[in-house]
């Protein structure tokens, strides 16, 4: 039982070190050193809502269904 607990603790530490190393290699050194994520600039362009207003869930699902049907037709022709 004790060996299993030690193994779990070792795995958690290994995951933390792996995450730290990944951030370090990706160039996110401020995140690694200070433990908080860098905020993005507020000057970046924000996504603007469409002029037609919000899209309903039914419209989104219908568009997805149409896309899937078209993909299936294309796959059947191959």
C-alpha positions as CSV (number, residue, x, y, z in Angstrom):
1,X,0.0,0.0,0.0
2,X,2.8,2.4,0.9
3,X,4.6,1.6,-2.3
4,X,1.5,2.5,-4.3
5,X,1.2,5.8,-2.5
6,X,4.9,6.6,-3.2
7,X,4.4,5.7,-6.9
8,X,1.4,8.1,-7.1
9,X,3.4,11.0,-5.5
10,X,6.3,10.3,-7.8
11,X,4.0,10.4,-10.9
12,X,2.5,13.7,-9.8
13,X,5.9,15.2,-9.3
14,X,7.0,13.9,-12.7
15,X,3.9,15.4,-14.4
16,X,4.7,18.8,-12.7
17,X,8.3,18.7,-13.9
18,X,7.2,17.8,-17.4
19,X,4.7,20.6,-17.5
20,X,7.3,23.1,-16.2
21,X,9.8,21.9,-18.8
22,X,7.3,22.2,-21.6
23,X,6.5,25.8,-20.6
24,X,10.2,26.5,-20.4
25,X,10.9,25.1,-23.9
26,X,7.9,26.9,-25.4
27,X,9.4,30.2,-24.2
28,X,6.8,30.9,-21.4
29,X,9.6,31.5,-18.9
30,X,7.6,34.2,-17.0
31,X,4.9,31.6,-16.4
32,X,7.5,29.1,-15.1
33,X,9.3,31.6,-12.9
34,X,6.4,33.5,-11.4
35,X,3.6,31.0,-11.5
36,X,1.1,33.2,-13.3
37,X,0.2,33.5,-16.9
38,X,1.1,36.6,-19.0
39,X,-1.9,38.7,-19.9
40,X,-2.5,39.5,-23.6
41,X,-2.6,43.1,-24.8
42,X,-6.0,44.8,-24.7
43,X,-5.1,46.5,-28.0
44,X,-5.6,43.3,-29.9
45,X,-8.7,43.3,-32.1
46,X,-11.7,41.7,-30.4
47,X,-14.1,39.5,-32.2
48,X,-17.1,41.7,-33.3
49,X,-20.6,40.3,-33.2
50,X,-22.1,39.7,-36.6
51,X,-24.4,42.4,-37.8
52,X,-27.3,39.9,-38.2
53,X,-27.4,39.4,-34.5
54,X,-26.7,36.2,-32.5
55,X,-26.9,32.9,-34.3
56,X,-29.4,30.5,-32.7
57,X,-28.3,27.1,-31.7
58,X,-30.7,25.5,-34.2
59,X,-29.0,27.5,-37.1
60,X,-25.6,26.3,-35.9
61,X,-26.7,22.7,-35.7
62,X,-28.4,22.9,-39.1
63,X,-25.2,24.2,-40.6
64,X,-23.2,21.4,-39.0
65,X,-25.6,18.8,-40.3
66,X,-25.4,20.2,-43.8
67,X,-21.6,20.1,-43.6
68,X,-21.6,16.5,-42.4
69,X,-24.0,15.5,-45.2
70,X,-21.8,17.1,-47.8
71,X,-18.7,15.4,-46.4
72,X,-20.5,12.0,-46.5
73,X,-21.5,12.6,-50.1
74,X,-18.0,13.5,-51.0
75,X,-16.6,10.4,-49.2
76,X,-19.2,8.1,-51.0
77,X,-18.0,9.4,-54.4
78,X,-14.4,8.4,-53.7
